[in-house]
């Protein structure tokens, strides 16, 4: 029998249409590759947004400590800052270290769930100096 130029072939008196197994496998492979790329990009953006939330949290805590210092003329005895909300507390641990009456260091340490190898631990001190323990540096992390 003659074949048509479209997708079907003539078998007997009826036309058979469909996809071959190779065509389906190619489509599945392309979808898998695109899904892998999209998932990696998504994870990167999620880590970056949590890092931005952690830096905002440190800055809010620093403002609170400055208000405390204005009232008491010392950082000693300042309350340890609470975590920055339920959406961030399982990804970063925020701590306060008051070294003397005129200086402090706020630290946001990523937990295992954050997996931030790029920036690592973020710190902010009483002088406003920002640091990041990862290889990216302060400019990329703050």
Secondary structure, DSSP 4 states (H G I P E B T S, - for coil): -PPPSSS-EEETTEEE----HHHHHHHHHHHHHHHHHHHHHHHHHHHHHHHHHHHHHHHHHHHHHHHHHHHHS-STTPPPPPPS-HHHHTTEEEEEEEEETTEEEEEEEE-TTT--TTT--EEEETT--EEESSTT-HHHH-
